[in-house]
Amino acid sequence: MEELNEPVRIPITDVIDLHSIPARDVKPVVEEYLMQAHQLGFKILRIIHGRGIGVQREIVRSVLARTPFVQSFGDAPAEAGGWGATIVTLR
């Protein structure tokens, strides 16, 4: 049986889908994802937060707005999720 306190390891790619992340964990998951992606040298990321009522989108964007190595962010193009995903450019 898996220990409940063990962190879940998620492979770092240029896309993260937050649908399976509980709302209470979105902020720390996005913060850690950004740090790891930056360390790995990614320049463009796509964070899929879904459309819903916009709660996860606001959490994601508040983290992005205060992350020093984030150059810019905005809605993904329609074919990449539209306003249900955010495209991030890292410095």
MDAnalysis code that builds the backbone (N, CA, C; Angstrom):
import MDAnalysis as mda
import numpy as np

u = mda.Universe.empty(273, n_residues=91, atom_resindex=np.repeat(np.arange(91), 3), trajectory=True)
u.add_TopologyAttr("name", ["N", "CA", "C"] * 91)
u.add_TopologyAttr("resid", np.arange(1, 92))
u.add_TopologyAttr("resname", ["MET", "GLU", "GLU", "LEU", "ASN", "GLU", "PRO", "VAL", "ARG", "ILE", "PRO", "ILE", "THR", "ASP", "VAL", "ILE", "ASP", "LEU", "HIS", "SER", "ILE", "PRO", "ALA", "ARG", "ASP", "VAL", "LYS", "PRO", "VAL", "VAL", "GLU", "GLU", "TYR", "LEU", "MET", "GLN", "ALA", "HIS", "GLN", "LEU", "GLY", "PHE", "LYS", "ILE", "LEU", "ARG", "ILE", "ILE", "HIS", "GLY", "ARG", "GLY", "ILE", "GLY", "VAL", "GLN", "ARG", "GLU", "ILE", "VAL", "ARG", "SER", "VAL", "LEU", "ALA", "ARG", "THR", "PRO", "PHE", "VAL", "GLN", "SER", "PHE", "GLY", "ASP", "ALA", "PRO", "ALA", "GLU", "ALA", "GLY", "GLY", "TRP", "GLY", "ALA", "THR", "ILE", "VAL", "THR", "LEU", "ARG"])
u.atoms.positions = np.array([
    [0.834, -1.188, 0.000],
    [0.000, 0.000, 0.000],
    [0.877, 1.249, 0.000],
    [0.533, 2.203, -0.812],
    [1.342, 3.409, -0.957],
    [1.195, 4.309, 0.260],
    [2.299, 4.873, 0.700],
    [2.300, 5.813, 1.822],
    [1.644, 7.110, 1.369],
    [0.715, 7.628, 2.149],
    [-0.044, 8.815, 1.754],
    [0.796, 10.082, 1.710],
    [1.860, 10.156, 2.476],
    [2.671, 11.371, 2.514],
    [3.748, 11.428, 1.445],
    [3.886, 10.358, 0.693],
    [4.902, 10.333, -0.357],
    [4.491, 11.244, -1.510],
    [5.417, 12.083, -2.003],
    [5.063, 12.926, -3.146],
    [4.863, 12.092, -4.404],
    [3.979, 12.548, -5.242],
    [3.749, 11.893, -6.525],
    [4.725, 12.487, -7.522],
    [5.467, 11.655, -8.201],
    [6.438, 12.126, -9.198],
    [5.735, 12.250, -10.546],
    [5.789, 13.441, -11.109],
    [5.181, 13.694, -12.413],
    [6.308, 14.039, -13.373],
    [6.410, 13.345, -14.518],
    [7.469, 13.689, -15.474],
    [7.282, 15.135, -15.947],
    [8.388, 15.861, -16.045],
    [8.324, 17.262, -16.466],
    [8.453, 17.333, -17.986],
    [7.400, 17.818, -18.623],
    [7.408, 18.059, -20.064],
    [6.971, 19.509, -20.271],
    [6.726, 19.888, -21.506],
    [6.299, 21.269, -21.764],
    [4.799, 21.465, -21.564],
    [4.097, 20.407, -21.123],
    [2.648, 20.495, -20.869],
    [2.350, 19.847, -19.526],
    [1.511, 20.528, -18.728],
    [0.996, 19.915, -17.502],
    [-0.521, 20.066, -17.520],
    [-1.205, 18.972, -17.203],
    [-2.669, 18.964, -17.160],
    [-3.082, 18.899, -15.692],
    [-3.762, 19.938, -15.219],
    [-4.123, 20.039, -13.811],
    [-5.462, 19.387, -13.466],
    [-6.108, 18.754, -14.451],
    [-7.427, 18.168, -14.187],
    [-7.421, 17.168, -13.032],
    [-6.339, 16.440, -12.848],
    [-6.305, 15.422, -11.798],
    [-5.771, 15.964, -10.463],
    [-5.436, 17.251, -10.419],
    [-4.869, 17.851, -9.208],
    [-5.993, 18.494, -8.390],
    [-6.137, 18.141, -7.117],
    [-7.163, 18.795, -6.288],
    [-6.899, 20.304, -6.216],
    [-7.960, 21.099, -6.178],
    [-7.837, 22.565, -6.182],
    [-6.889, 23.063, -5.092],
    [-6.918, 22.438, -3.922],
    [-6.062, 22.894, -2.815],
    [-4.576, 22.711, -3.114],
    [-4.251, 21.837, -4.086],
    [-2.849, 21.546, -4.412],
    [-2.352, 22.255, -5.667],
    [-3.224, 22.951, -6.358],
    [-2.840, 23.563, -7.639],
    [-1.680, 24.537, -7.473],
    [-1.749, 25.423, -6.498],
    [-0.703, 26.434, -6.328],
    [0.686, 25.801, -6.124],
    [0.868, 24.922, -5.122],
    [2.201, 24.344, -4.951],
    [2.648, 23.479, -6.128],
    [1.718, 22.786, -6.778],
    [2.078, 21.962, -7.938],
    [2.573, 22.846, -9.079],
    [1.877, 23.936, -9.345],
    [2.286, 24.840, -10.432],
    [3.624, 25.498, -10.095],
    [3.802, 25.924, -8.854],
    [5.080, 26.534, -8.450],
    [6.241, 25.567, -8.681],
    [6.068, 24.319, -8.248],
    [7.132, 23.316, -8.408],
    [7.349, 22.983, -9.885],
    [6.263, 22.844, -10.633],
    [6.364, 22.573, -12.067],
    [7.155, 23.676, -12.774],
    [6.848, 24.925, -12.478],
    [7.557, 26.042, -13.113],
    [9.042, 26.002, -12.800],
    [9.389, 25.757, -11.542],
    [10.807, 25.692, -11.163],
    [11.521, 24.578, -11.915],
    [10.897, 23.389, -11.946],
    [11.515, 22.256, -12.619],
    [11.645, 22.502, -14.120],
    [10.590, 23.009, -14.747],
    [10.621, 23.266, -16.190],
    [11.678, 24.308, -16.522],
    [11.796, 25.322, -15.686],
    [12.812, 26.372, -15.888],
    [14.219, 25.778, -15.769],
    [14.429, 24.959, -14.749],
    [15.739, 24.317, -14.556],
    [16.100, 23.404, -15.722],
    [15.091, 22.783, -16.328],
    [15.325, 21.888, -17.463],
    [15.496, 22.647, -18.783],
    [15.296, 23.962, -18.763],
    [15.537, 24.774, -19.947],
    [14.349, 24.969, -20.874],
    [13.154, 24.589, -20.443],
    [11.976, 24.821, -21.288],
    [11.745, 26.322, -21.436],
    [11.310, 26.741, -22.613],
    [11.028, 28.158, -22.866],
    [9.544, 28.425, -23.035],
    [8.806, 27.439, -23.541],
    [7.359, 27.600, -23.749],
    [6.650, 26.430, -23.092],
    [5.655, 26.744, -22.274],
    [4.896, 25.728, -21.552],
    [3.414, 25.906, -21.832],
    [2.678, 24.817, -21.659],
    [1.215, 24.907, -21.719],
    [0.670, 24.291, -20.445],
    [-0.084, 25.089, -19.698],
    [-0.697, 24.629, -18.459],
    [-2.192, 24.489, -18.726],
    [-2.676, 23.254, -18.666],
    [-4.090, 22.980, -18.930],
    [-4.819, 23.011, -17.594],
    [-5.701, 23.987, -17.433],
    [-6.432, 24.135, -16.179],
    [-7.922, 23.907, -16.362],
    [-8.383, 23.800, -17.591],
    [-9.795, 23.587, -17.850],
    [-10.561, 24.903, -17.863],
    [-11.788, 24.828, -18.310],
    [-12.606, 26.038, -18.439],
    [-13.408, 26.287, -17.176],
    [-14.251, 25.368, -16.797],
    [-15.010, 25.477, -15.550],
    [-15.456, 26.884, -15.224],
    [-15.329, 27.250, -13.937],
    [-15.710, 28.600, -13.519],
    [-14.501, 29.506, -13.356],
    [-13.326, 29.008, -13.716],
    [-12.132, 29.844, -13.752],
    [-11.291, 29.882, -12.492],
    [-11.606, 29.038, -11.504],
    [-10.851, 29.059, -10.248],
    [-9.400, 28.637, -10.468],
    [-9.200, 27.489, -11.123],
    [-7.824, 27.030, -11.360],
    [-7.077, 28.008, -12.258],
    [-7.749, 28.559, -13.243],
    [-7.121, 29.534, -14.143],
    [-6.587, 30.720, -13.344],
    [-7.382, 31.221, -12.409],
    [-6.957, 32.366, -11.590],
    [-5.789, 32.000, -10.681],
    [-5.821, 30.796, -10.105],
    [-4.702, 30.347, -9.257],
    [-3.431, 30.270, -10.095],
    [-3.529, 29.629, -11.265],
    [-2.369, 29.486, -12.158],
    [-1.816, 30.856, -12.517],
    [-2.678, 31.766, -12.909],
    [-2.212, 33.073, -13.368],
    [-1.669, 33.937, -12.237],
    [-2.155, 33.740, -11.025],
    [-1.584, 34.488, -9.899],
    [-0.159, 34.003, -9.613],
    [0.070, 32.697, -9.752],
    [1.429, 32.157, -9.587],
    [2.330, 32.688, -10.701],
    [1.847, 32.646, -11.933],
    [2.651, 33.111, -13.070],
    [3.022, 34.585, -12.925],
    [2.081, 35.403, -12.465],
    [2.298, 36.848, -12.362],
    [3.407, 37.195, -11.369],
    [3.644, 36.333, -10.392],
    [4.678, 36.654, -9.407],
    [5.924, 35.776, -9.514],
    [6.048, 35.056, -10.622],
    [7.236, 34.229, -10.842],
    [8.220, 35.012, -11.701],
    [9.401, 35.338, -11.152],
    [10.335, 36.244, -11.843],
    [10.805, 35.769, -13.222],
    [10.925, 34.466, -13.432],
    [11.437, 33.988, -14.724],
    [10.336, 33.741, -15.752],
    [9.097, 34.117, -15.432],
    [8.007, 34.059, -16.422],
    [8.025, 35.369, -17.196],
    [8.221, 35.263, -18.497],
    [8.272, 36.446, -19.356],
    [6.874, 36.920, -19.721],
    [5.998, 35.972, -20.115],
    [4.634, 36.334, -20.499],
    [3.744, 35.103, -20.412],
    [2.423, 35.354, -20.413],
    [1.454, 34.265, -20.429],
    [0.124, 34.782, -20.957],
    [-0.666, 33.849, -21.497],
    [-1.977, 34.209, -22.026],
    [-2.733, 32.960, -22.443],
    [-3.951, 33.178, -22.929],
    [-4.774, 32.054, -23.376],
    [-4.076, 31.293, -24.501],
    [-4.256, 29.986, -24.494],
    [-3.732, 29.151, -25.574],
    [-4.562, 29.392, -26.835],
    [-3.979, 29.122, -28.018],
    [-4.794, 29.187, -29.232],
    [-5.933, 28.169, -29.144],
    [-6.989, 28.393, -29.905],
    [-8.174, 27.531, -29.854],
    [-7.821, 26.053, -29.997],
    [-6.899, 25.717, -30.926],
    [-6.556, 24.313, -31.163],
    [-5.731, 23.702, -30.025],
    [-5.264, 24.540, -29.083],
    [-4.465, 24.040, -27.961],
    [-5.189, 24.218, -26.627],
    [-6.502, 24.455, -26.682],
    [-7.273, 24.534, -25.447],
    [-7.967, 25.856, -25.199],
    [-7.645, 26.876, -26.001],
    [-8.288, 28.176, -25.822],
    [-8.130, 28.683, -24.396],
    [-9.204, 29.247, -23.840],
    [-9.104, 29.785, -22.490],
    [-9.094, 28.701, -21.408],
    [-9.106, 27.435, -21.810],
    [-8.977, 26.325, -20.855],
    [-7.531, 25.942, -20.613],
    [-6.608, 26.667, -21.258],
    [-5.178, 26.419, -21.082],
    [-4.437, 27.749, -21.176],
    [-3.300, 27.816, -20.525],
    [-2.478, 29.026, -20.548],
    [-1.126, 28.679, -21.150],
    [-0.710, 29.497, -22.118],
    [0.631, 29.359, -22.700],
    [1.563, 30.299, -21.933],
    [2.709, 29.769, -21.538],
    [3.669, 30.513, -20.724],
    [4.985, 30.592, -21.460],
    [5.582, 31.763, -21.502],
    [6.930, 31.930, -22.053],
    [7.867, 32.240, -20.891],
    [8.922, 31.428, -20.780],
    [9.909, 31.622, -19.712],
    [11.119, 32.379, -20.257],
    [11.774, 33.120, -19.380],
    [12.994, 33.863, -19.753],
    [14.143, 32.907, -19.963],
])
